[in-house]
Each structure stands twice: as structure tokens, then as C-alpha cells.
Amino acid sequence: MAGIEALLTAMYGFYDAIFQPVLLFGPYISLAFFSAVLAALFSIIYWYLLDIEKADEIKDKLSEQQEKMKEARSDDESDKASEHMQKTMQLNQELMKLNLKPMIATMVFVALIFPWLSYTFSPAVALEPVNDHVFEGELEYAGQVEQIQVDNSTDPATVTVNGSEGEIGGLVEAHNIEWELVRFGENGGFFAVQEGLILSVSAKFIDLPFTLPYIGGALNWLGFYILIAMPLTYGFRKLLGVA
């Protein structure tokens, strides 16, 4: 575990140094930039590694089998419909095999960059005790540090950053960003680089008109990434002929 923490710390430090100029533009522009770059990169990976001609051929056969299956069902020919369904399943398996290589390559880049994006926009702030009820740490973003204090003599605990105060479950402002105060407690998780007592915070990107399970009332970095990356990925793949 210590080896993984050391590796992640070194990797995060490298990314911080490389991408600090981008992060200084603020969370919206910087995350939109990363979303666009990754959407383009993943599209290029699929264009380079996918046998497009073979994939298109299989898709045409799939459409043909699906049409035949609909016709057989409408004519109450269950045997023919079952036969076309079996061929459809076989073609889907062939298409999945073709997509396997670019999918694996894409996941490598996901594993390399997504933990750092989470570390940047949803960090776990390591805390040190001041007394029995007060703890202090540093909230870092784009190479800049702001002192953060947690007072757990209240329920829920109170968090203060440069005069901005909030409770766990609420918001504070730091680095010109609104941060959701997610959790105060012992650290955990595979991608953790801090041990002991931490404060989990998450940059708030877009308020939602309703509350969703596991998401809440606002989009965090991952929700914002998906919102930007999905249409861009579709557009890039369309241009490259791999949509």
C-alpha cells in the first residue's frame, strides 16, 4: 500500500507541475479543456486501432438480421425469429471483439488521468489536530494553498476557510471555487494518498434543479466531464468515421 501511495504522489506531483497553467484558468475552463482533449484522444485511439471497414460490415449485417427478425416475428414465424436472433448475438460478439483492443487502450489512459482529476477536483485534505476538537490542513489547487480548519465540537462539524464558513454537507469558498464539504473522518480508498483524519471536499460545477441519488443537487467534476465529453466524443468519432 505504501508503494502505491508513493507512486500516486509522484504521479500527481508530475501532473500538477505540467497542468498548473491550465488549472489557473479555473475549474470550468480547465476541466472543459481536459474533457475535450480526452474526447479527442479516445476518438483517435478508436480510429487507429479499430478495423473500421470490418466494423461497418458487421453493423450492416446486424441491421439486416434485425430487420429479418422483426419480419419473422410479425409473421409469427418463431423458428426463423430465433434463428435471426442467434445470428444477431454472434455478430454482436464479433463487434465486441473488434472493440476490445481500442477499449483496453482507452482504459489505460483513464487509469492514468482520472485518479488525478479526482485528486484535483475532489481532494481529501489531510488534517492535523490543534486540540481535542479543532483540526487544521491545507486545501491546494493549482499550486496555491489555503488554510482550512475543522471544528468538530459542533454537530455537524464546522469548516472554515479564509472567513468562509460551512458545515459538513454544506459549502465553503476557496480559490474562487465553491467546494462541497462531503465528509470528515478517517481516510480510505484505493487512490488515497493521505492517511489518518481527512476532510473530503468536492468542487461544485453546476447546480441541478433537483436532487439525484448518489449525486445530490449539483454536478461534481465527473458529472461535468461526462456532460462535456459525451457530445464531443460523438462529434470527433463522427468526423473520423468511427461513430
C-alpha positions as CSV (number, residue, x, y, z in Angstrom):
1,M,0.0,0.0,0.0
2,A,2.9,2.4,0.8
3,G,4.3,1.7,-2.6
4,I,1.0,2.6,-4.3
5,E,0.8,5.8,-2.3
6,A,4.3,6.8,-3.2
7,L,3.6,6.1,-6.9
8,L,0.4,8.1,-6.8
9,T,2.1,11.0,-5.0
10,A,4.8,11.2,-7.6
11,M,2.3,10.9,-10.5
12,Y,0.0,13.6,-9.0
13,G,3.0,15.9,-8.5
14,F,4.1,15.5,-12.1
15,Y,0.6,16.2,-13.4
16,D,0.3,19.2,-11.0
17,A,3.5,20.7,-12.4
18,I,2.6,20.0,-16.1
19,F,-1.0,21.2,-15.9
20,Q,-0.8,24.1,-13.4
21,P,-1.0,26.7,-16.2
22,V,-4.3,25.1,-17.4
23,L,-5.7,24.8,-13.8
24,L,-5.1,28.6,-13.2
25,F,-7.8,29.3,-15.7
26,G,-10.3,28.0,-13.1
27,P,-12.2,24.7,-12.8
28,Y,-14.7,25.2,-15.6
29,I,-12.2,26.1,-18.4
30,S,-9.6,23.6,-17.2
31,L,-11.9,20.7,-16.9
32,A,-13.6,21.5,-20.2
33,F,-10.1,21.5,-21.7
34,F,-9.2,18.1,-20.2
35,S,-12.6,16.8,-21.3
36,A,-12.1,17.9,-24.9
37,V,-8.5,16.6,-25.0
38,L,-9.5,13.2,-23.7
39,A,-12.5,13.0,-26.0
40,A,-10.2,13.7,-29.0
41,L,-7.6,11.2,-27.7
42,F,-10.1,8.4,-27.1
43,S,-11.6,9.0,-30.6
44,I,-8.2,8.9,-32.2
45,I,-7.4,5.6,-30.4
46,Y,-10.6,4.1,-31.7
47,W,-9.9,5.4,-35.2
48,Y,-6.3,4.0,-35.2
49,L,-7.0,0.6,-33.5
50,L,-10.4,-0.3,-34.8
51,D,-10.9,-2.1,-38.1
52,I,-13.5,0.4,-39.3
53,E,-14.2,-1.5,-42.5
54,K,-14.9,-4.7,-40.7
55,A,-16.9,-3.0,-38.0
56,D,-19.1,-1.3,-40.7
57,E,-19.6,-4.6,-42.4
58,I,-20.7,-6.3,-39.1
59,K,-23.1,-3.3,-38.4
60,D,-24.7,-3.7,-41.8
61,K,-25.2,-7.4,-41.2
62,L,-26.7,-6.6,-37.8
63,S,-29.2,-4.2,-39.3
64,E,-30.1,-6.8,-41.9
65,Q,-30.6,-9.6,-39.3
66,Q,-32.6,-7.3,-37.0
67,E,-35.0,-6.4,-39.9
68,K,-35.4,-10.1,-40.8
69,M,-36.1,-10.9,-37.1
70,K,-38.8,-8.2,-37.0
71,E,-40.4,-9.6,-40.1
72,A,-40.3,-13.1,-38.8
73,R,-42.0,-12.0,-35.5
74,S,-44.7,-10.1,-37.4
75,D,-45.4,-13.2,-39.5
76,D,-45.5,-15.4,-36.3
77,E,-42.5,-17.4,-37.6
78,S,-40.9,-18.1,-34.2
79,D,-38.3,-20.5,-35.5
80,K,-36.9,-18.0,-38.1
81,A,-37.1,-15.2,-35.5
82,S,-35.0,-17.3,-33.1
83,E,-32.5,-18.1,-35.9
84,H,-32.0,-14.5,-36.7
85,M,-31.7,-13.7,-33.0
86,Q,-28.8,-16.2,-32.7
87,K,-27.1,-14.7,-35.7
88,T,-27.6,-11.2,-34.2
89,M,-25.9,-12.3,-31.0
90,Q,-23.0,-13.8,-32.8
91,L,-22.5,-10.6,-34.8
92,N,-22.6,-8.6,-31.6
93,Q,-19.9,-10.8,-30.1
94,E,-17.7,-10.2,-33.2
95,L,-18.3,-6.4,-32.9
96,M,-17.3,-6.6,-29.2
97,K,-14.1,-8.4,-30.0
98,L,-13.2,-5.7,-32.6
99,N,-13.8,-3.0,-30.0
100,L,-11.8,-4.8,-27.3
101,K,-8.3,-3.5,-28.3
102,P,-9.3,0.2,-28.5
103,M,-11.3,-0.2,-25.3
104,I,-8.3,-1.6,-23.4
105,A,-6.1,1.2,-24.7
106,T,-8.7,3.8,-23.7
107,M,-8.9,2.3,-20.2
108,V,-5.1,2.7,-19.8
109,F,-5.4,6.4,-20.3
110,V,-8.4,6.5,-18.0
111,A,-6.4,4.8,-15.2
112,L,-3.5,7.3,-15.7
113,I,-5.5,10.6,-15.7
114,F,-8.8,10.0,-13.9
115,P,-7.3,9.5,-10.4
116,W,-5.5,12.8,-10.7
117,L,-8.7,14.6,-11.8
118,S,-10.4,13.3,-8.8
119,Y,-7.5,14.3,-6.6
120,T,-7.6,17.8,-8.1
121,F,-11.3,18.5,-8.0
122,S,-12.4,16.2,-5.2
123,P,-9.4,16.2,-2.8
124,A,-9.1,14.7,0.6
125,V,-7.4,17.3,2.8
126,A,-5.1,15.8,5.5
127,L,-5.8,17.2,8.9
128,E,-3.6,17.7,12.0
129,P,-5.0,18.2,15.5
130,V,-4.8,21.6,17.1
131,N,-6.6,20.5,20.2
132,D,-9.3,17.9,21.1
133,H,-11.9,19.5,18.8
134,V,-10.0,21.6,16.2
135,F,-8.1,20.3,13.2
136,E,-6.2,22.1,10.5
137,G,-5.0,21.3,7.0
138,E,-4.2,22.8,3.6
139,L,-6.6,22.9,0.6
140,E,-4.4,23.1,-2.5
141,Y,-5.4,24.0,-6.0
142,A,-3.2,24.9,-9.0
143,G,-0.1,25.2,-6.8
144,Q,-1.9,27.7,-4.4
145,V,-2.7,26.8,-0.8
146,E,-5.4,28.0,1.6
147,Q,-5.5,27.0,5.3
148,I,-8.6,25.1,6.3
149,Q,-9.9,24.4,9.8
150,V,-12.4,21.9,11.1
151,D,-14.2,22.2,14.4
152,N,-16.0,19.0,15.4
153,S,-17.3,20.4,18.7
154,T,-20.5,21.1,16.7
155,D,-22.7,18.5,15.0
156,P,-22.2,18.5,12.1
157,A,-18.6,19.7,12.2
158,T,-17.9,23.3,11.1
159,V,-15.4,24.1,8.4
160,T,-13.7,27.5,8.0
161,V,-11.5,28.7,5.0
162,N,-10.3,32.3,5.0
163,G,-13.5,33.6,6.6
164,S,-15.8,31.3,4.5
165,E,-17.7,29.0,6.9
166,G,-19.9,26.0,6.3
167,E,-21.0,22.7,7.9
168,I,-20.4,19.2,6.6
169,G,-22.9,18.7,3.9
170,G,-22.7,22.4,3.0
171,L,-20.4,24.7,1.0
172,V,-17.3,26.9,1.5
173,E,-15.5,29.1,-0.9
174,A,-11.7,28.8,-1.5
175,H,-9.5,29.5,-4.6
176,N,-12.6,31.3,-6.1
177,I,-14.3,27.9,-6.2
178,E,-17.3,26.6,-4.2
179,W,-16.5,23.3,-2.5
180,E,-19.0,20.8,-1.2
181,L,-18.0,19.6,2.3
182,V,-18.5,15.9,1.7
183,R,-17.1,14.0,4.7
184,F,-15.0,14.4,7.8
185,G,-13.3,11.3,9.2
186,E,-10.7,8.6,8.6
187,N,-9.3,8.3,5.1
188,G,-9.8,5.4,2.9
189,G,-10.0,4.3,-0.8
190,F,-7.6,2.8,-3.3
191,F,-6.5,6.1,-4.7
192,A,-5.9,7.8,-1.4
193,V,-2.5,9.5,-0.8
194,Q,-3.2,10.7,2.7
195,E,-3.6,8.7,5.9
196,G,-5.4,9.5,9.1
197,L,-8.0,12.1,9.6
198,I,-9.2,13.9,6.4
199,L,-11.8,16.3,5.1
200,S,-13.3,15.3,1.7
201,V,-14.3,18.2,-0.4
202,S,-15.6,18.4,-4.0
203,A,-15.6,21.3,-6.4
204,K,-19.2,22.3,-7.3
205,F,-19.7,22.8,-11.0
206,I,-23.4,23.0,-11.9
207,D,-26.5,23.3,-9.7
208,L,-29.2,20.9,-10.6
209,P,-32.9,21.8,-10.4
210,F,-33.5,18.6,-8.4
211,T,-31.6,16.2,-6.2
212,L,-30.4,12.9,-7.6
213,P,-29.4,9.7,-5.6
214,Y,-25.6,9.5,-5.1
215,I,-25.2,12.8,-7.0
216,G,-27.0,15.3,-4.9
217,G,-28.1,18.7,-6.0
218,A,-25.0,19.7,-8.1
219,L,-22.7,18.1,-10.6
220,N,-19.1,17.4,-9.4
221,W,-16.1,17.1,-11.7
222,L,-17.2,13.7,-13.1
223,G,-20.7,14.8,-13.9
224,F,-19.3,17.9,-15.6
225,Y,-16.7,15.8,-17.5
226,I,-19.4,13.5,-18.8
227,L,-21.6,16.5,-19.8
228,I,-18.8,18.0,-21.9
229,A,-17.1,14.8,-23.1
230,M,-20.0,12.8,-24.4
231,P,-21.2,15.1,-27.2
232,L,-17.5,15.9,-28.1
233,T,-16.7,12.2,-28.3
234,Y,-19.7,11.6,-30.6
235,G,-18.6,14.6,-32.8
236,F,-15.0,13.5,-33.0
237,R,-15.9,9.9,-33.8
238,K,-18.4,11.1,-36.5
239,L,-15.6,13.1,-38.1
240,L,-13.2,10.1,-38.0
241,G,-15.9,7.7,-39.2
242,V,-15.9,5.5,-36.1
243,A,-19.3,6.7,-34.6
